[in-house]
Amino acid sequence: MKLRFFCRQGLAALGLMSAVIISTAAPLKTLHLLLTKQESVMDPAVASDITTVSINENIFEPMLTYDYLARPLKLKPNTLTAMPTISDGGKTYVMHLQHGILFTPDAAFHGQSRELVADDYIYAIKRLYDPGLKSPWLFMFEGKLQGDDQLRADKLAAGKKFDIRMPIAGLKALDKYTLQIKLNAPDTNFLFILATTATGAVAKEVMDAYGNQAGNHPIGTGPFVVSQWQRSFQITLSKNPQYRQTPFDGDAGNDPVAQSIAAHLKGKALPLVDKVEISIVEEQQARVLGFLNREFDVLEQVPPPLAEMVLKDGKLKPELQQQGVQLAMFPTLQTYYMWMNMQDPVVGGYTPEKIALRRAIALAYNSKEDISLMEKGLAIQAQTPLPPSVLGYDAGFVSPVQYDVQLANALLDKFGYQRGADHYRQLPNGQPLQLLMHTEANASGRLRDEVWRKTMDTLGIRIQFKADKHSEIIHAARLGKVQMTEADWIADFPDGENFYQLLYGGNIGRANYARFDLPAFNQLYEQSQKLADSPERRRLYGQMALLVQGYNPWVLRTHPLSADVTQAWLQNYLRHPVNFTNWRYLDIGPDARQNSKK
């Protein structure tokens, strides 16, 4: 028997069950979806993995959101009555919240309905500063809010502890429903930041009630609630019966697909389905077979090694076309890379011999072969950390570090990494050179192991692999206990800052897993933050990219092209460039799933 349990207690669980029982008068509409990695804690201040953020998007609500259909991207009010009022040369923002938005019931509220207020957003933003959380999202606010020195761990006076109750000039509730944010300087990305899930409202009562376990009790104001949770296996979201009834209104532009979706959604209250059943499916073959067996309504990013199960000559297979399956090719705002810990005694450091080791590894990685054999052509070679279509991307930039095994070996020879009698290299001090790469404990991880084993073999470098859960690798990385591993980053907002902050020294222990801390890079990053997208900022980005290529904390891999397939019965599907999920907009055609199986 599978173990099932509710993430809420007592009154909350009973209330949700009652709501489900009452709604069974009509057939329930259920989305069947998959996510590819295990979830972590469902706390918007902490979660940074795609799986958990995807779920959090449907539970916790930021003040702004993206228009689902608008291209180019367009922000719109979410919990606000209108877009923020901006004054003082772009340094003061005033936001007015809608009245009557409620947190979902929980025992932490002692049986009372709890309305969303301005102080909830102040509390959510201040939590990012809590040094105990090590939030990877602090970069969005740190040093930007007026008076935030009183919250910053690196600025606190000796012996003074973080106090979330400390009022600061940059965050103020003007009244119950009005929030004022004051910045030290204008920030062209600040509206994007107010649309990130990390700024979603959380209730202090919930955080106080559950303490370190608050991430296991996700309570928000969003369109869905967690009703069942089988960890690392299946998560069920149910429609939030208290979610506000706002008719859909979106900007479809001139795109025929978007116009058709807009016509279907016009005037309807979201979400359209009653439940979302999410399976965690790490094995690539299981994902594809599950979709082909009609167990899942959509398969985003068909695993490239298995693309031939779905595609032929870059198109959907005829038999799938006959079943009404749809294919969309989507250029994700995503970068795949391998990072090395700059504080590790073997691969880290800024001395010439350490730089030479990392450079040799980067030179030995054959990106083009990887794209051809492993990605089946569904990717492009990454030249900088920025993917195409992100503000700041330079299509003309070509990385000076290109595949060259001969040069890689010459570098190692020059800097003292000599080969022993067994033909494997030693450290310059004569000790054995042994690398350890963390990898995911699944078939995909094992395939990636072979790519790096082959790469290291061309250099005569021993490498071992430590397989673990994705969530455990992230946890160890934040503590600086991972020597090297593969990773990927997908844009939280469509600007280059969101990628280069991954290498900023101030973000060590948070999103900067490589623990790269180069003063020259940090200075350029800080200068770039003061600029809007412009030739000058792109020039700074180019210098930053050269420093990344010069010191090689990362080995840049690819920017993927996602082949997404949907079942015939799924309606209103359109991939969004920034938001990870579109679940609230999706619908199931009447009897379509059953008819398709006949």
N, C-alpha and C positions, 0 to 999 in steps of 0.2 A: 504494500500500500504506500502511495506517495504521501509524504508529510506535507500538510497544508496548514498555514497559520495566518491569522490576521495581524497586520502591522499595527493596528490600533487596539485599544482595550475597551472592555465593558460597553458603555453607553454608545461610544462611537461605532463599534462593530455592529451592535444591534440596530442602530439607526440605519446603517448602510444596508444591512440585510433586509430590513423592512422595505427600504426603497426599492430594492431589487425585486422582492416578492410582489409588491404592488404593481411594478411595471410589466409583469409577465402576462398581462392581459393581451398584449400584442407581442408578436415574435421579436425576440431580442436581436439586434444587429450587432454582430461581433466581427471585429477586425482580427485577423490572424497574421501576426508579424514576427520577424526575427531580428535579433541584434547579435552581433558577431563576437562580442567580448563580455566577460562577466562584469556585473555591476559592482560599484563600490558603495560608499555611504551616500544616501540621498540628501545631502546637505549642499545647497547651492553655493555656499562660501568655500567649500572644500572640493567638491567633485570637479574634475577636469577631463575625465575620460568620456568618450563619445557616448557609450552606452548609458551611463548615469545621467549625463547632461541631457540626453534625448528624453529620458523619462522625466527629469526635473522640468523640462520645458512645458510639460503638460500639468504640472502640479503647482509650481511657483511662478508668480507673475511679476515681471518687471513693469516699469511705468510705461514704456514704449514697446512697440513690436513692429515687425515688417509687414507691409501689405503683401498678402500671400501671392498675388498675381502680378504685381507691378514689376516691370523690367524697363529701364534700370531700377535698381532697388529703391524703395521708398519707405520711410518710417511713418508710423501713424500712432495715435494714442492707443494705449492698451487699458490701463486702469485710470487714466487721466480723462478729464472732460475735453481737453484740447491739447495741442502741442505746447511744450513749455514756452513761456515768455522769456526772451533773452534780452538782457540789457547790460549796461556798464561795459560796453565794448566787448561783449562775449564772455564776461566773467561772472554774471549773475543769472541764475535760472530760477524761475518760479513755476511750480507745478500744482495744478488743482486736481485733487482726486475725485472720482465719482463717489457719490454717496451710496450706501447700502450694499457694498461688496463684502461678502462674508468669508471668513476662514471656514474650512470644513470642520464639522464637530469633532471634538476630542476631549478626553477626560481632563486634559490640562486646563480647559476652560470652565470646568466645574458645572457643566450642564447649561451654560449660557451661550447664546449666539455672540460671536465676536466679530465686530466690524473692522475692516481694513482702514487704518488711519495713517496720517503722515509720519507719525513716530515709528511705525513699523518699517518704513524705508530707511529712516535714520538709523535704526537699530541694525538693519540688514547690512548697510554700508559700513557701519562702525565695526561689525563683526569681522570684516575682512582684515582689520588691523590687529586682531587678537593674535599675539605671537604664538599662543598655544595651538591655533588652528593651522598655522603655516599656509594660509590661503594662497593659491597660485594666481588669484585675481587681484591681489593688492596693487599690482602695477597700474591698474586702471585709475586709482585714486591717490596713491602715495605721493606726497609732495605737491599735489594739485589743489587739495581743499585748504581753504584758509584756516589756519590754526591747527592743522592736523599734526604738528609736532608734538602736541599733547597726547597723541595716540600712538605715534610711531615708536616702535621698540628701539630703533637706533638713535632716537632723539630724546628719549625719556631721561630725566635727571637720575643720577645715581641713587639706587635704593627705591626708586618710584616704580610702581607696577601699573600695568595696563588697567584702565578703568573705563569700561564701556559707557558708564553714566556721565563721563566728563563731557560737558557741553563745549562745542567748538564753533567758531564763527562761520565755518563753511557749511554747517548743517543745522538748519533751524526750522521748526514747525511754526509757521506764522499763525495757524489755527489748526483745528482738528483735521482738516482736509487739505491744507495748503503747506507745501514744502518749499523751502528756499535753499538753494545750493550756491555757494560762492567759491569761485576758483581764484587761485593766485595769478593765473594768466589764462588767456583764451585757449581753448582746446578744441580743435576742429573735429575731433572724434568723440566729443563728449555725448552727443545725442546717440551715437552708436552704442556707447557704454551703457546708457540708460535702457538699452534694449537687450542687454545680455542677461542670461538666466542667473548669473552670479549676483545680480542686483535685485533678484526677485524677493518679494516681501516674505519675511518669516515673522512668527509671533514669539515674543520674548517668553511668554508663559510656557510655550512648548519647549523651547530651549532650556529653560530653567527646570522644567519637570523631568526631562529625560537626560540632561547633562551630556556626557560623552556618547550616549546612545541616541541622541536626537536625530542623527542621520538614518536611523532605523525606524523613525516615526515621522515620515514626511507629511507635513500639514501645511497646505497652502490655500490659495483662492482660485486655482486654475480649473480648467474644464473637466479634469479627471481626478479621481482619488485612487490610491493603491488599495485594492480590496483583497488580494491574495499575493503572497510572496514566498516562493520556493527558491531559496537563494541559489544563484548561479545556474538556475534551471528555467524557471518560468515566473513571470510577473503578470498579474492581471490588473488592469486599470478599469474602473467603472465610471460611468458618467456621473459627474458631480450634480446632484439634484438641486443644489443651491446656486449653481453657476448662473450668472446674469444672462437674461434673454436679450441679447443684442443682435438684431438682424445683420446678416452679412452684407458688407458693402466694400467692394474691391475695385481696383483700377486694372482693367484687363488690357489696356492699350490697344494695339492693332494686331496682336497675336491671335490667330483663329482658335488655337487650343485654349488659351486663357479666356477668350471671349465665351467659348462654349461652357467652360467651368463656371464663369461668372453668371451666366444665364441660369445654370442649374442651381447655384447657391443663392441667388438674389433673394433677399428677404427672409432666408431661413436662419433659425437660431442654431448656434453651434454648442456642443459637437453634434454630429449627425448619427453617430453610432452609440450603442449602449455600453459596449465593452471593447477593450483592446487586450487581447491575449498575446503576450510577448514571450517568445522562447529564446533562450540563450543558446546559440548554435555556433560553436567555435570551429568545428570541422567543416572545411569548405565543401566537400562532397555531400555532406548531410544537408547543407543549405540548398544546393542545386537540386538534389533529389527531392527534398521537401517541397520545393516550389513546383517541380515537374509533377509531383504526386498531388498537387493542389492543396497542400497543407498550409501554405502561406499565400497571402494575397499579393505580396510584392517581394521581389528580390532586388535590393539595391546593391550595385557594384558586384555584378557577377564575378566570382573569383577568376581572375585571368587564366590560371593554369587549367581551369575547367571550362573555359569559354566555348569550346567545341561542343559541349553538351547542349548549348543553347543557340550558338551562332554558327553560321556557315558563310565564309567569305565576307565577314563583317555585317551580315544581316541575320535577322531572325530565321531560324529553320522553318521550312514550309509547313511542317506538321504543327508547329506552335502557332504560326500565322492562322492556320485553319481553325485552331481552337479559340481564336480571338485574343491571344496574348499580344501585348503591346511592348515595343522596345523603344527606349529613349536613351540617347547618348548624352551624358552630362559631364561637362568639365568642372570637376570639383575644385574649390579653393583650398587645396590640400597639398602638403609637402611630406614626402617620406624621406627619412634620413637615418643614419646611424650615428649615435653620439658616444663620445668617450669622456670619461670623468677627468676633468683637468686637475683635480686634487688627488688622483690616484698615483701611488708611487711608481707604477710601471708606465702607464700611458699618459699621465698628466704632467704638468709643468710647462715652463716657457723657455727653457734652455734649448740651445740648438739641437742637441741630440734627441730631446723629447719631441720637438717639432718635427724633426726628420722622421721619427718613427710614425707619427700620425700622418704625415704627408705621404710616406711610402704606402701606408694602408689605403689612403684615399686614391693614390695613383694606381694601385693594384685592383681597385674595384672597377669592374667592367659594366658600366651602366647600360650601354647599348645591348650587350649580350643578355643582361638581366631583363631588360624590357622585351627583348625578342623571345627568350626562352620561358621566363617565369611570368611576365606580364602579358604575353601574347600580343604585344603591340598596343595594349590599352593603357599607355602612359607616354609621357615625354620626359626627356632627360632634364633634371633640375640643374640650373646654372647658378642660382642664388636661392636663399631660403624662400623667396616670394614666388607664389604660383601666378600664372597669367590671370588677368582680370582683377587682381588686387591693386588698389591704389599704391603707386610707387614702383610697380613692376616695370622693368626695362627689357623689352624684347631683344634689344641689340647687345645685351651683356653676355659675354661668353666666359665661362670660368677658366682661369689659367691652369686649373688642376684637371687634366683629362687623362684618360686611361693610358698608362705607359709603364708596363712591368719592368722593362729594362732600366728606366730612370729610377723607379722605385727601389730596385735592388742596388743600384749604384749609390743611392742616398744612404741606404743602410750600411753598405760597405764603408763609405766615407766617414760615417759618424760612429764607427766602432762596433756595430752589431755583426760580429764575425760569426761564421758558420763553424760548428763543432764537428767532431768526427762523424756524428750522425746526420750531418748536413742541415741541422736546425740551428737557428741563430741564437746567440747569447747576448746578454746585455753588455754595454761597454765595460762594465766592471768584471766581466767574465762569468757572471751568474747566469743560469738558464733563463731564457726569455719565454714566459708562459702567459698567455692571455686567457681571460675568462669572460665570456659573453652570456648575459642573461637572455633567454628566449622563452617564448610561450610554449606551454606544455600541450601542444596539439600538432596535428599533421602539418598545418601551415608553418608552425615554428620549426618543425624538423626540416621542411623544405628550405627555409631560410638558413638554417644551420649549414646545409650543404653549400649554399652560395658562399658563405663566409669561410667555410673550411677550404673550399677550392681557392678562394682569394688568398688566404694565408699560406696555403701550400706553395703558391707561386713566389712567395717571399721567404719561405723556409721558417715560418713562425708557427710555433705550437699554439693551438687554441683549444680550449675546452668550453662546453656549453652547459649552462645551468638552467634547466627547464622549470618554470614556475607559473603560477596564475598571473594574469595580467595585473590584477589589483595589487598583488604582493610585490611585483616588480616596481610598480609606481611608488608604493610605500617605501621600499628599500632605496629607490632612486632619490626620493626627497631627503633621505637621511644620509645620502652620499655613499651608500654601500654597494653601488653597482659600478663595475669598471667600464662596461660598454654594453649597449643594446640598441636594437632598432626601435624607432618610434615614428609617429606621424603627427602632424598638427593640421587641423582644419580650422578655417577662419571663424572666430567669434564675431568679428566685424570686418568688413572688406577693406582693410587698410594695412599697409606694410608694417606699421607699428606692432600689430598683433602678432607678427612673426618674429621681428627683430627683438622684441622683449624677451624671447626665449633665450637670448644670449647676453642679456644685460646683467652686469655683475650684481646689481641691487636685487635681482630676482633669484639669487642662489638660495636653495632650500624651498623654493616655490616652483615656478615654471621652468627655471634654468637648471635642468637636470644635469647638463654637462658641466655646471659649476664654472663656466667661463667667466673670467674677471680680468679683462684687459682695459687699462685706463683709457687708451686711445679709442677703443670701441665704445666704452661707456660715455665718453665725452661727445662723440659723434651722435650716439643715440639720444642723449639729452638735448643736443642742439636740434636734432630732427623733430623732437616732440613739440618744439615751439613753432614749427612750420606746417602750413597746409600743403596738400599735394601740389608740387611745383617743380620746375627744373632744379632749383637749389636743393630741395629735399631729395630728389632723385640722385643728385650728385653726392650727397651725404650717404645715401643708401648704397651707392656704388662703392664708396670708400669702405663702408662697413662690410660689404660683401667680400671685398679684397682682403680685409683683415680676417674674416672667417676662413677664406681660402688659404691665407698665409699661415694661420695657426692651427687650422683643422680640428677644432673641437667637434665638428660634425663631418661626416662623409655624406654629402648630398646624394640622394638617390633619384627620386622621380616625382612628377606630378601626375596623378592618375587620371585617366578618362574612364568615367563610370558608365558601364552598360547596365541600365536598369530595366527590369521586365516586370510587367503587371498582368494580373489575371483579367479575363474578359469582364468579370462582374464588378471590378473595382472602378469607382467613379471619382472624378475630381482630382485625380492624381497629377501633381506637378512638383518636381523637385525644386526646393528653394536653395539659392546659393549660400545662405548663412544659417538659417534655422535648420536644425537637424531633422525635425519631424513636421509632418503636415496632417497628423492623425485627426485633429478636430475638424478638418475640412473633408475628409474622405467619407464615402458612402458606399453601400453595397447595393447593386442593382436588384430589383425584385426577382426573387427565385433564380437569380443568375448563376449562383454557385451550384445549386442543385441541377439546373438545366445543363450546365457545362459538363456534368459528370455522366450524363446519360449517353 
